[in-house]
Every structure is written in C-alpha cells, then in structure tokens.
Amino acid sequence: MFLATLTQEQKEAFICLAHNVVVSDGDLTVGEKLMMEDMRREMNLDESFEPHYLHLDGIEDLFATKRSRSIAMISLIRIAYADGAFEIEEQCLLRDLCLPFSIAESDFQLIGNWVRRLISLEAEAGAFL
C-alpha cells in the first residue's frame, strides 16, 4: 500500500522479508505468488531481482524510521494472510521482526486487526465489481 515510498534498498530487503514470510509455512500458494507480484509492481522492482532468505541481523538499521518499519510490517502481515490464514510460522517470524523494529506486542496486534479490516473491506469492494 505504501511500499512505493521505500528506498530502493528497503524495497529489495522488503521483498526478501516477504519471501521469508510466504515460505515460512512450507507452502507457497497461488495467492501468495500473486501478491508478491503485485508488491513487486507497486515498488517497481526489476524482475531480475530474485528474493532470497534475509537474516534479520541489522534490519533495524535499514528500516531506521517508524514509518518504514510500519509500512513493512503492515505489508508483511497482509501477505501472511494472502492464503487466507495467518499461520503460526508466519506469526512467529513477524513477532521476531517486532524486536529489531521496536514494535510492541500491543502495536503488532493493532496492525494485525487493521490488516484484517482492510482484507474485509477489499472483499466487500470486490463484491461491488
């Protein structure tokens, strides 16, 4: 949603974090692939850039602002729901990211609730189309 505002380095790191999320449960679904493609287009990432596993060490330096961290977390939670479920492996990975991102559990819950409402509104809009 706000991914286009990230720096090029953040965009590349983000797509790798998104890759971490979608493969964390061992099942890469069509919905997850489609959302990854949508995110790549939003960020105008070159198709030749291949997402790969990204360690979280130092990630807080790359996403140094609350804004960039929030954008990443919102979008990562959104892609975690791309297959219709927020699997425990995805939750654990994102909770691990909360520590370097300095996101409190209460804020993680608020973001998750907002993403669920967004998904509901998207489905409602889809019914109009």
Backbone as ProteinMPNN parsed JSONL, in Angstrom:
{"seq_chain_A": "MFLATLTQEQKEAFICLAHNVVVSDGDLTVGEKLMMEDMRREMNLDESFEPHYLHLDGIEDLFATKRSRSIAMISLIRIAYADGAFEIEEQCLLRDLCLPFSIAESDFQLIGNWVRRLISLEAEAGAFL", "coords_chain_A": {"N_chain_A": [[0.818, -1.186, 0.0], [1.912, 1.274, 0.816], [4.345, 0.858, -0.15], [5.77, 1.893, -2.325], [6.983, 4.161, -1.4], [9.261, 3.475, -0.07], [12.877, 3.286, 0.117], [15.155, 2.232, -2.524], [16.886, 0.232, -1.582], [15.512, -0.572, 0.726], [13.191, -1.556, -0.491], [14.15, -3.814, -1.868], [15.066, -5.317, 0.299], [12.629, -5.585, 1.628], [11.09, -7.21, -0.169], [12.48, -9.531, 0.069], [12.049, -10.086, 2.796], [9.293, -10.487, 2.625], [9.325, -12.771, 1.08], [10.536, -14.483, 2.95], [8.387, -14.68, 4.732], [6.271, -15.865, 3.175], [7.295, -18.362, 2.541], [7.701, -19.496, 4.962], [5.839, -21.219, 6.147], [6.122, -23.441, 4.655], [4.603, -23.744, 2.38], [3.988, -22.405, -0.609], [1.586, -20.556, -1.933], [-0.76, -19.936, -4.663], [-2.113, -17.514, -4.27], [-0.282, -16.179, -2.622], [1.905, -15.955, -4.346], [0.78, -14.302, -6.334], [0.293, -11.977, -4.833], [2.896, -11.298, -4.137], [3.851, -10.628, -6.666], [2.205, -8.416, -7.204], [3.141, -6.668, -5.225], [5.783, -6.345, -6.056], [5.348, -4.972, -8.454], [4.142, -2.631, -7.457], [6.315, -1.516, -6.135], [7.955, -1.149, -8.221], [10.049, -2.91, -8.78], [12.803, -4.419, -10.349], [12.369, -7.167, -12.504], [14.388, -8.998, -12.605], [15.51, -9.12, -10.117], [15.93, -11.4, -7.633], [14.145, -12.602, -4.942], [15.383, -13.673, -1.782], [16.32, -15.639, 1.114], [16.448, -13.614, 3.956], [18.39, -12.6, 6.586], [17.644, -11.332, 9.841], [19.44, -9.805, 11.203], [20.639, -6.634, 11.837], [18.58, -5.417, 10.489], [17.094, -3.367, 11.534], [18.632, -1.138, 11.101], [18.467, -0.691, 8.4], [15.717, -0.283, 7.98], [15.116, 2.311, 9.347], [13.333, 4.176, 10.346], [10.234, 4.84, 12.094], [8.101, 4.992, 10.349], [8.972, 3.584, 7.98], [9.315, 1.057, 9.079], [6.734, 0.492, 9.96], [5.341, 0.491, 7.523], [6.534, -1.722, 6.314], [5.791, -3.764, 8.159], [2.954, -3.72, 8.094], [2.516, -4.486, 5.422], [3.778, -6.963, 5.383], [2.265, -8.463, 7.194], [-0.089, -8.379, 5.77], [0.585, -9.912, 3.472], [0.976, -12.305, 4.706], [-1.581, -13.131, 5.17], [-2.413, -13.772, 2.638], [-2.993, -16.312, 1.735], [-5.261, -16.853, 3.054], [-4.983, -17.526, 5.704], [-3.307, -16.835, 8.761], [-0.657, -18.251, 9.469], [0.997, -20.096, 12.12], [3.791, -20.21, 11.879], [4.303, -18.008, 10.29], [3.378, -15.993, 11.97], [5.212, -16.248, 14.088], [7.651, -15.599, 12.826], [7.143, -12.913, 12.133], [6.701, -11.828, 14.631], [9.243, -12.137, 15.655], [10.508, -10.214, 14.125], [9.448, -7.935, 15.203], [10.983, -7.247, 17.418], [13.647, -6.137, 16.572], [12.495, -4.057, 15.116], [11.336, -2.542, 17.033], [8.61, -2.762, 17.749], [5.903, -2.931, 19.76], [4.068, -5.601, 21.352], [1.363, -4.963, 21.669], [1.027, -3.028, 19.676], [1.616, -4.574, 17.447], [-0.589, -6.255, 17.483], [-2.606, -4.344, 17.032], [-1.929, -3.5, 14.416], [-2.291, -5.928, 13.085], [-5.071, -6.285, 13.467], [-6.002, -4.079, 12.002], [-5.152, -4.788, 9.428], [-6.722, -7.078, 9.0], [-9.261, -5.873, 8.905], [-8.902, -4.314, 6.626], [-8.62, -6.33, 4.677], [-11.178, -7.391, 4.788], [-12.658, -5.189, 3.881], [-11.629, -4.998, 1.3], [-12.613, -7.362, 0.207], [-15.321, -6.796, 0.347], [-15.441, -4.622, -1.422], [-14.726, -5.955, -3.721], [-17.013, -7.413, -4.192], [-18.691, -5.51, -5.199], [-17.726, -5.093, -7.697]], "CA_chain_A": [[0.0, 0.0, 0.0], [2.819, 2.418, 0.883], [5.652, 0.302, -0.483], [6.464, 2.724, -3.31], [7.701, 5.241, -0.719], [10.512, 2.956, 0.493], [14.074, 3.45, -0.714], [15.438, 1.054, -3.338], [17.479, -0.785, -0.704], [14.422, -1.077, 1.562], [12.304, -2.344, -1.347], [14.78, -5.114, -2.098], [15.025, -6.04, 1.574], [11.241, -5.919, 1.915], [10.628, -8.346, -0.965], [13.128, -10.701, 0.679], [11.286, -10.369, 4.019], [8.02, -11.065, 2.185], [9.671, -14.145, 0.692], [10.694, -15.216, 4.216], [7.053, -14.927, 5.293], [5.447, -16.786, 2.396], [7.838, -19.73, 2.541], [7.91, -19.945, 6.347], [4.951, -22.335, 6.493], [6.435, -24.56, 3.781], [3.622, -23.86, 1.312], [3.875, -21.178, -1.39], [0.31, -20.681, -2.638], [-1.004, -19.052, -5.804], [-2.437, -16.198, -3.721], [0.952, -15.552, -2.148], [2.686, -15.593, -5.541], [0.131, -13.148, -6.955], [0.511, -10.798, -4.004], [4.31, -10.941, -4.296], [3.945, -9.948, -7.958], [1.58, -7.1, -7.023], [4.047, -5.842, -4.425], [6.923, -6.019, -6.92], [4.905, -3.919, -9.379], [3.961, -1.399, -6.689], [7.632, -0.972, -5.815], [8.696, -1.023, -9.474], [11.281, -3.694, -8.653], [13.215, -5.104, -11.563], [12.0, -8.579, -12.485], [15.59, -9.827, -12.469], [15.87, -9.239, -8.694], [15.384, -12.623, -7.048], [14.084, -12.598, -3.476], [16.101, -14.751, -1.124], [16.194, -15.565, 2.568], [17.125, -12.461, 4.53], [18.556, -12.636, 8.041], [17.141, -10.111, 10.475], [20.536, -9.063, 11.82], [20.863, -5.304, 11.297], [17.42, -4.946, 9.713], [16.628, -2.111, 12.124], [19.417, -0.047, 10.524], [17.951, -0.466, 7.054], [14.398, 0.315, 8.201], [15.513, 3.086, 10.521], [12.267, 5.061, 10.837], [8.977, 4.199, 12.473], [7.292, 4.924, 9.137], [9.409, 2.484, 7.116], [9.051, -0.191, 9.805], [5.282, 0.282, 9.937], [4.985, 0.116, 6.151], [6.972, -3.105, 6.125], [5.005, -4.684, 8.98], [1.595, -3.781, 7.539], [2.547, -5.25, 4.178], [4.158, -8.349, 5.688], [1.08, -9.121, 7.76], [-1.04, -8.527, 4.66], [0.961, -11.051, 2.636], [0.794, -13.519, 5.51], [-2.989, -13.517, 5.017], [-2.714, -13.96, 1.217], [-3.555, -17.649, 1.52], [-6.471, -16.967, 3.859], [-4.693, -17.873, 7.097], [-2.078, -16.294, 9.352], [-0.105, -19.466, 10.07], [1.828, -19.906, 13.313], [5.168, -19.944, 11.451], [4.323, -16.617, 9.838], [3.247, -15.164, 13.167], [6.482, -16.292, 14.828], [8.639, -14.831, 12.078], [6.833, -11.491, 12.243], [6.937, -11.417, 16.027], [10.701, -12.0, 15.77], [10.851, -8.946, 13.486], [8.997, -6.853, 16.076], [12.056, -6.84, 18.346], [14.524, -5.114, 15.982], [11.681, -2.941, 14.648], [10.812, -1.847, 18.216], [7.148, -2.765, 17.697], [5.358, -3.598, 20.942], [3.045, -6.613, 21.071], [0.056, -4.299, 21.521], [1.008, -2.403, 18.35], [1.548, -5.683, 16.488], [-1.993, -6.662, 17.479], [-3.365, -3.273, 16.367], [-1.652, -3.586, 12.982], [-2.962, -7.135, 12.612], [-6.512, -6.007, 13.407], [-6.23, -3.161, 10.894], [-4.989, -5.557, 8.191], [-7.924, -7.918, 8.841], [-10.346, -4.993, 8.455], [-8.592, -3.97, 5.245], [-8.945, -7.501, 3.866], [-12.635, -7.454, 4.747], [-13.119, -4.11, 3.003], [-11.258, -5.372, -0.073], [-13.579, -8.377, -0.226], [-16.582, -6.087, 0.148], [-15.309, -3.865, -2.665], [-14.73, -6.941, -4.805], [-18.4, -7.808, -4.436], [-19.3, -4.438, -5.997], [-17.159, -5.075, -9.066]], "C_chain_A": [[0.868, 1.259, 0.0], [4.221, 2.027, 0.445], [6.449, 1.16, -1.447], [7.29, 3.82, -2.655], [9.014, 4.776, -0.088], [11.676, 3.262, -0.437], [14.308, 2.16, -1.506], [15.991, -0.091, -2.479], [16.405, -1.399, 0.21], [13.471, -1.945, 0.748], [12.876, -3.74, -1.572], [14.781, -5.949, -0.822], [13.596, -6.466, 1.9], [10.797, -7.148, 1.134], [11.278, -9.63, -0.466], [12.426, -11.08, 1.986], [9.943, -10.995, 3.67], [8.228, -12.513, 1.758], [9.837, -15.011, 1.935], [9.327, -15.616, 4.771], [6.32, -16.005, 4.503], [6.002, -18.204, 2.362], [7.967, -20.301, 3.95], [7.032, -21.121, 6.746], [5.14, -23.533, 5.559], [5.498, -24.711, 2.596], [3.473, -22.505, 0.616], [2.64, -21.301, -2.272], [0.227, -19.71, -3.814], [-1.298, -17.635, -5.315], [-1.199, -15.457, -3.241], [1.823, -15.116, -3.329], [2.109, -14.349, -6.202], [0.37, -11.874, -6.147], [1.971, -10.347, -4.084], [4.5, -10.178, -5.607], [3.342, -8.548, -7.879], [2.509, -6.156, -6.269], [5.266, -5.432, -5.249], [6.554, -4.887, -7.879], [4.746, -2.589, -8.649], [5.298, -0.719, -6.412], [8.486, -0.742, -7.055], [10.056, -1.718, -9.377], [11.567, -4.412, -9.954], [12.908, -6.6, -11.436], [13.203, -9.5, -12.301], [16.023, -9.98, -11.005], [15.16, -10.445, -8.101], [15.34, -12.513, -5.528], [14.766, -13.843, -2.921], [15.917, -14.6, 0.382], [17.03, -14.399, 3.083], [17.176, -12.61, 6.043], [18.118, -11.293, 8.624], [18.224, -9.274, 11.13], [20.735, -7.726, 11.112], [19.69, -4.721, 10.526], [16.896, -3.609, 10.24], [17.405, -0.91, 11.58], [18.919, 0.309, 9.127], [16.577, 0.209, 7.093], [14.515, 1.149, 9.481], [14.41, 3.957, 11.107], [11.033, 4.25, 11.22], [8.099, 4.011, 11.239], [7.684, 3.725, 8.268], [9.148, 1.131, 7.779], [7.56, -0.523, 9.789], [4.81, -0.143, 8.552], [5.343, -1.346, 5.914], [6.075, -4.067, 6.897], [3.576, -4.823, 8.458], [1.574, -4.692, 6.316], [2.923, -6.709, 4.41], [2.996, -9.116, 6.313], [0.054, -9.352, 6.665], [-0.689, -9.73, 3.787], [0.844, -12.365, 3.4], [-0.639, -14.035, 5.388], [-3.363, -13.852, 3.569], [-3.324, -15.324, 0.915], [-4.775, -17.9, 2.395], [-6.236, -17.295, 5.322], [-3.368, -17.254, 7.519], [-1.466, -17.438, 10.154], [0.852, -19.144, 11.215], [3.273, -19.593, 12.942], [5.309, -18.501, 10.989], [4.233, -15.662, 11.02], [4.565, -15.099, 13.931], [7.556, -15.462, 14.138], [8.393, -13.34, 12.248], [6.984, -10.984, 13.67], [8.438, -11.277, 16.29], [11.169, -10.666, 15.184], [10.44, -7.754, 14.352], [10.11, -6.359, 16.993], [12.998, -5.825, 17.7], [13.756, -3.894, 15.466], [11.105, -2.117, 15.801], [9.296, -1.683, 18.16], [6.643, -3.578, 18.882], [4.291, -4.598, 20.523], [1.684, -5.972, 20.869], [-0.062, -3.624, 20.151], [0.94, -3.451, 17.248], [0.103, -6.164, 16.364], [-2.863, -5.624, 16.768], [-3.167, -3.313, 14.851], [-2.361, -4.803, 12.393], [-4.464, -6.945, 12.485], [-6.843, -5.086, 12.241], [-6.146, -3.907, 9.557], [-6.206, -6.454, 7.96], [-9.119, -7.079, 8.378], [-10.145, -4.586, 6.997], [-8.967, -5.117, 4.304], [-10.455, -7.628, 3.711], [-13.2, -6.394, 3.806], [-12.78, -4.394, 1.54], [-12.234, -6.407, -0.625], [-14.934, -7.733, -0.499], [-16.555, -5.284, -1.148], [-15.349, -4.799, -3.869], [-16.138, -7.381, -5.161], [-19.132, -6.759, -5.276], [-18.876, -4.509, -7.463], [-17.721, -6.156, -9.948]], "O_chain_A": [[0.588, 2.205, -0.736], [5.174, 2.779, 0.648], [7.679, 1.16, -1.399], [8.204, 4.359, -3.279], [9.797, 5.603, 0.38], [11.486, 3.472, -1.635], [13.727, 1.121, -1.192], [15.597, -1.245, -2.645], [16.399, -2.609, 0.436], [12.992, -2.965, 1.242], [12.155, -4.733, -1.475], [14.526, -7.153, -0.863], [13.372, -7.573, 2.39], [10.185, -8.048, 1.71], [10.685, -10.703, -0.569], [12.227, -12.265, 2.258], [9.5, -11.929, 4.34], [7.4, -13.377, 2.045], [9.343, -16.138, 1.98], [9.135, -16.746, 5.221], [5.803, -16.957, 5.088], [5.244, -19.154, 2.171], [8.309, -21.473, 4.111], [7.424, -21.932, 7.584], [4.411, -24.52, 5.655], [5.58, -25.703, 1.872], [2.903, -21.571, 1.179], [2.64, -22.057, -3.243], [1.036, -18.79, -3.94], [-0.791, -16.665, -5.88], [-1.081, -14.246, -3.431], [2.407, -14.033, -3.308], [2.851, -13.445, -6.587], [0.621, -10.812, -6.718], [2.25, -9.148, -4.096], [5.232, -9.189, -5.648], [3.905, -7.598, -8.425], [2.647, -4.987, -6.63], [5.729, -4.296, -5.15], [7.338, -3.962, -8.093], [5.161, -1.545, -9.153], [5.398, 0.508, -6.45], [9.594, -0.211, -6.968], [11.073, -1.192, -9.828], [10.659, -4.953, -10.585], [13.156, -7.212, -10.397], [13.051, -10.65, -11.89], [16.812, -10.869, -10.685], [13.931, -10.499, -8.073], [16.38, -12.35, -4.89], [14.725, -14.918, -3.52], [15.428, -13.579, 0.865], [18.182, -14.226, 2.686], [16.143, -12.731, 6.702], [18.215, -10.256, 7.969], [17.962, -8.153, 11.566], [20.977, -7.698, 9.905], [19.803, -3.631, 9.966], [16.327, -2.818, 9.488], [16.898, 0.212, 11.592], [18.948, 1.472, 8.725], [16.31, 1.147, 6.342], [14.069, 0.736, 10.551], [14.529, 4.428, 12.238], [10.82, 3.137, 10.74], [7.431, 2.987, 11.1], [6.823, 2.941, 7.867], [8.797, 0.166, 7.1], [7.175, -1.681, 9.625], [3.973, -1.038, 8.425], [4.542, -2.111, 5.376], [5.643, -5.081, 6.349], [3.049, -5.933, 8.39], [0.714, -5.563, 6.195], [2.437, -7.594, 3.706], [2.773, -10.284, 5.994], [-0.6, -10.394, 6.63], [-1.577, -10.49, 3.402], [0.636, -13.419, 2.799], [-0.88, -15.237, 5.491], [-4.517, -14.184, 3.298], [-4.08, -15.474, -0.044], [-5.269, -19.025, 2.471], [-7.185, -17.34, 6.105], [-2.429, -17.165, 6.728], [-1.715, -17.581, 11.351], [1.438, -18.062, 11.27], [3.92, -18.793, 13.618], [6.316, -17.849, 11.265], [4.927, -14.646, 11.064], [4.986, -14.028, 14.368], [8.284, -14.711, 14.788], [9.334, -12.581, 12.481], [7.357, -9.831, 13.885], [8.859, -10.409, 17.054], [12.115, -10.06, 15.688], [11.028, -6.678, 14.24], [10.168, -5.17, 17.308], [13.143, -4.727, 18.237], [14.322, -2.803, 15.39], [10.453, -1.1, 15.566], [8.76, -0.621, 18.475], [6.924, -4.772, 18.99], [3.683, -4.458, 19.462], [0.928, -6.39, 19.992], [-1.128, -3.647, 19.537], [0.283, -3.242, 16.228], [-0.369, -6.448, 15.263], [-3.751, -5.98, 15.994], [-4.127, -3.176, 14.093], [-2.962, -4.716, 11.323], [-5.067, -7.391, 11.509], [-7.85, -5.285, 11.561], [-6.965, -3.687, 8.665], [-6.672, -6.573, 6.827], [-9.903, -7.531, 7.544], [-11.103, -4.522, 6.227], [-9.566, -4.89, 3.253], [-10.951, -7.937, 2.627], [-14.112, -6.67, 3.027], [-13.559, -4.066, 0.646], [-12.634, -6.335, -1.787], [-15.613, -8.086, -1.463], [-17.538, -5.267, -1.889], [-15.932, -4.474, -4.904], [-16.417, -7.689, -6.319], [-20.084, -7.085, -5.984], [-19.587, -4.039, -8.351], [-17.34, -6.261, -11.114]]}, "name": "protein", "num_of_chains": 1, "seq": "MFLATLTQEQKEAFICLAHNVVVSDGDLTVGEKLMMEDMRREMNLDESFEPHYLHLDGIEDLFATKRSRSIAMISLIRIAYADGAFEIEEQCLLRDLCLPFSIAESDFQLIGNWVRRLISLEAEAGAFL"}
